[in-house]
Every structure is written in C-alpha cells, then in structure tokens.
Amino acid sequence: MVLLDGQALAKHKESILQEEVARLDVVPVLAVILVGDNPASRVYVNMKAKACARVGITCQLQHLEDSTPQSKLLEILHALNANSSVHGILVQLPLPAHMDTREILEAIAPHKDVDGFHPLNVGRVYSNSLLKGFLPATAMGVMQLLEHYKIAVKGKDVVIVGASNIIGKPLASLMLNAGASVSLCHILTKDLQAYSTHADILCVGVGKVGLIGPNLIKEGAVVVDIGINKQGNKVVGDVDFEAVRHKVSYITPVPGGVGPMTISALLQNTLLATQTALLEHSC
C-alpha cells in the first residue's frame, strides 16, 4: 500500500506558486466571503487564508452575519466583479438556508470564479474546453494527485460515490476527459457493491464515516477518500482506512490527502485568474 500524500505534494506546488507569484507585476488578490458561523467553514476559510499568505496572495476576507439578506451578498459580489484589483472571488459553502446557492454562484464573474462553480466554467469542464476556464478545486486536486503518483486513468474503470455539483459531477467529467470509463453512484444507487468491486479507481465523497469497507473494494484498487468527517476528536474520511489498507494499492489519508490538494488548486486558479487579467490588460 502506498499513501497518496497530498500534504507533501501541495507543499511542493506552493513553493512553485510562490516563485510564480513573485514574478508578477501585481499582488494577486483573492476575495473570500464567509456567511454565518459554521465551525467547519471557519476552519476551511482560515486554512485557505494561511495558504494564500504562504505563497504571497492577498486574501481579503469578509465575514457576514448569518442573517445577512441575499440582496446584500449579491451587492457585494457585483462590487467585487467590477473591482479590477480583485482577481478571484470565493463564496464559502454551505450558505444559510435563506440564500439561493445557485443564484449566488452564478453572480460571480466567470473570469474570477476560482472555485470553478459558475455554469460557464462547469460547461467548459463538461465539454473539455478549458482554454479560459477554471477546474473545480477538489476535482482538480484529485487529478493532480493521481498524475503525480503516475496512476494511469486512461482505459481504467472509475467509480465515484457521491454525485454532488462540487465533487462528484466535475470529477466524473475530468475522468471521462482523461479516457476513463466512469460510473457515478449516489444515494439512489441500488447496489453500490456491484459497481465498487469492479473499480480500478474508487473515489468517494459523501460525508459518511466508514461507508467504504473491504467488502466494497476490489483487490489492488486505488482509493481516493474525499470525505471529511468528525469522529470524536479525530477527522476521518468516508473509507474505513484500517480495514481496507491491506487490500488497496494506493489510498489517500484523511487528513492529509485530498484536502491540501483542494487548497493548492484554489491557489493555482487564483494565479491563473491574475495572469489572465494582466494579459488582457496588456492587449
């Protein structure tokens, strides 16, 4: 068994990003908006802000009350869209129940949508047309992790458990674009085992502790655990790590696997947004 060490790879990519940021004529600026007091969201935002600081990106954090009207958030986004000194915009999810997440994400200018959630960027992923778009950060991080460890995707059977717009669907598109045969499973899938035990690469991100045990994994499979769950004082994934480690060829740890790569991808997208803005300004 080989651990897919996202922490180490993210650190390596940060050193490269730091050099590239230093060569720019401007300091990249990422605007991050946090609405409410979700503890997990606070942790994620702080991690992103620290990562920005390490590579020389300015993180402008706005923390809004949970009761903030949607109209106020839209007003802030419109102002950030028009602000040429801001290169990337990120709204931390989930949003409070009274807000329409789709409307909020669609209000972010596509060329500043460093999370890759705007329909235009989603369409570019789906159609494999990414000359100007951004890859969704988590899916991008997974693909970079597999590439770094020279795990071939082309021609492989890939099963993704979890069909969210943030993880499952974009990851399925990237896997298809890379030449894999993809099965996308979800809560209505009748027989998960029928799919998962045939997977050369099994990716799971649904937020359910211990969902994937050895009975759901093929011998020698590559397992990518995207789940993040609290279990007592520990952070664990969706895969029963100790129970499956004897059966897999590669596996991501939780924490230290996909999470750091997601943040790394966000930084890469922010750099790309800045470079694109500078190029268009010079034309």
Order of alpha helices (4+ residues) and beta strands (2+ residues): beta-alpha-beta-alpha-beta-alpha-beta-alpha-alpha-alpha-beta-alpha-beta-alpha-beta-beta-beta-beta-alpha-beta-alpha
